[in-house]
Amino acid sequence: MTRSLIITAVLSLLPISELRGAIPYALTRGVPVGLAVVLSVVLNALVGPFVHVFLSTIHKLFLRMRWYEHFFGVLIEGARKKLHGKVERFGYWGVMIFVAIPLPVTGAYTGTLGAWVLGLERKKTFIAVAAGVCIAGAIVTTVSLLGIEAFSIFIKGR
């Protein structure tokens, strides 16, 4: 079981799988549900602060290079201006919902990257990402335990 816990932890931290791969893996390996969910959610929620620090550090280092300053100004500032209205409308709730959707490319890594690009406040971003990870954990656990039948409540006539 120790090996399964280590692999679950690694899957929770990887950008491809995150908890969307870690929880089902753990449950198929006999890890107790509570332990699988807590381990996966906690580790995946910790991704946000590390990604933010990494992006900020790399950004500060690259700003010393003239080409990067121009590149950053054109792409990132353009994205910020283009999305300003939506950010004002949805803000941190949008980050939380984006991270909560248990689909590929919608996890803690992408949510934190998006919030960083849009210039959202660090602490509020961490809270939004952590809340989204908790919701995603609940959804993934439910679907893992109940299978696709978990969605039968949305099918008319059932």
C-alpha positions in Angstrom: 0.0 0.0 0.0 3.0 2.4 0.6 3.8 2.1 -3.1 0.2 3.0 -4.0 0.3 6.0 -1.8 3.5 7.3 -3.3 2.2 6.8 -6.8 -1.0 8.6 -5.8 1.0 11.5 -4.4 3.0 11.8 -7.5 -0.1 11.6 -9.7 -1.6 14.4 -7.6 1.4 16.6 -8.3 1.7 16.0 -12.0 0.2 18.5 -14.4 -1.3 15.9 -16.7 -3.1 13.8 -14.1 -3.5 15.9 -11.0 -6.2 14.5 -8.7 -8.3 13.5 -11.7 -5.9 10.6 -12.2 -4.7 10.2 -8.6 -8.1 9.4 -6.9 -9.2 6.7 -9.4 -5.7 5.2 -9.3 -5.8 5.0 -5.5 -9.2 3.6 -5.3 -8.3 0.8 -7.8 -5.3 -0.1 -5.7 -7.3 -0.5 -2.5 -6.4 2.8 -0.8 -9.2 3.8 1.6 -11.5 6.4 0.1 -10.8 9.0 2.8 -7.1 8.7 2.6 -7.1 8.8 -1.2 -9.2 11.9 -1.3 -7.4 13.8 1.4 -3.9 13.0 0.1 -4.9 13.9 -3.5 -6.8 17.1 -2.7 -4.2 18.4 -0.3 -1.2 17.8 -2.6 -3.1 19.1 -5.7 -4.1 22.2 -3.8 -0.5 22.9 -2.9 0.4 23.1 -6.6 -1.1 26.6 -6.8 1.3 28.4 -4.6 4.3 26.6 -6.1 3.2 27.4 -9.7 2.6 31.1 -8.8 6.0 31.4 -7.1 7.7 29.7 -10.1 5.9 31.9 -12.6 6.7 35.1 -10.7 10.4 34.1 -10.3 10.9 33.2 -13.9 9.1 36.4 -15.0 11.4 38.6 -12.9 14.4 36.8 -14.3 13.2 37.1 -17.9 12.2 40.8 -17.5 15.9 41.6 -17.5 16.0 40.5 -21.1 14.8 43.1 -23.6 13.2 40.6 -26.0 11.1 39.1 -23.2 9.8 42.5 -22.0 8.5 43.1 -25.5 7.1 39.6 -25.8 5.4 39.7 -22.4 4.0 43.2 -23.1 2.5 42.1 -26.4 1.0 38.7 -25.4 0.2 39.0 -21.7 -0.9 42.5 -21.6 -3.0 41.9 -24.7 -4.7 38.9 -23.0 -5.3 41.0 -19.8 -6.9 43.8 -21.8 -9.0 41.4 -23.9 -10.3 39.4 -20.9 -10.6 42.3 -18.4 -14.4 42.4 -18.7 -14.8 38.7 -18.0 -12.3 38.8 -15.2 -14.2 41.7 -13.6 -17.4 39.7 -14.0 -16.3 36.3 -12.8 -13.0 36.9 -11.0 -12.1 34.4 -8.4 -15.4 32.5 -8.8 -14.4 31.9 -12.4 -11.0 30.5 -11.3 -12.7 28.2 -8.8 -15.2 26.9 -11.3 -12.6 26.4 -14.0 -10.4 24.4 -11.6 -13.4 22.5 -10.3 -14.3 21.1 -13.7 -12.7 17.7 -13.8 -11.6 17.7 -17.4 -8.1 17.7 -18.9 -6.4 21.1 -18.8 -8.7 22.6 -16.2 -6.8 21.9 -13.0 -4.7 23.7 -10.4 -1.8 24.3 -12.8 -3.9 26.0 -15.6 -6.1 27.8 -13.1 -3.1 29.3 -11.3 -1.4 30.2 -14.6 -4.5 31.9 -15.9 -5.0 33.9 -12.7 -1.3 34.9 -12.8 -1.5 36.0 -16.4 -4.6 38.0 -15.6 -2.9 39.7 -12.6 -5.2 38.4 -10.0 -4.2 38.7 -6.3 -2.1 35.8 -5.1 -3.8 34.9 -1.8 -7.3 35.0 -3.3 -6.1 32.9 -6.2 -4.8 30.3 -3.8 -8.1 30.1 -2.0 -10.1 29.9 -5.3 -7.8 27.2 -6.7 -8.0 25.2 -3.4 -11.8 25.5 -3.4 -11.9 24.3 -7.0 -9.6 21.4 -6.2 -11.9 20.4 -3.3 -14.9 20.5 -5.6 -13.1 18.5 -8.3 -12.0 16.0 -5.7 -15.7 15.5 -4.7 -16.8 15.1 -8.3 -14.0 12.7 -9.2 -14.5 10.6 -6.1 -18.3 10.4 -6.7 -17.8 9.3 -10.3 -15.0 6.9 -9.3 -17.2 5.2 -6.8 -20.5 5.3 -8.7 -19.2 5.2 -12.2 -21.0 6.9 -15.0 -24.3 6.2 -13.3 -23.4 9.2 -11.1 -24.6 11.4 -14.0 -28.0 9.6 -14.4 -29.7 12.3 -12.3 -29.2 14.5 -15.3 -31.0 12.2 -17.7 -34.7 12.8 -18.3 -37.0 10.0 -17.2 -34.8 8.5 -14.5 
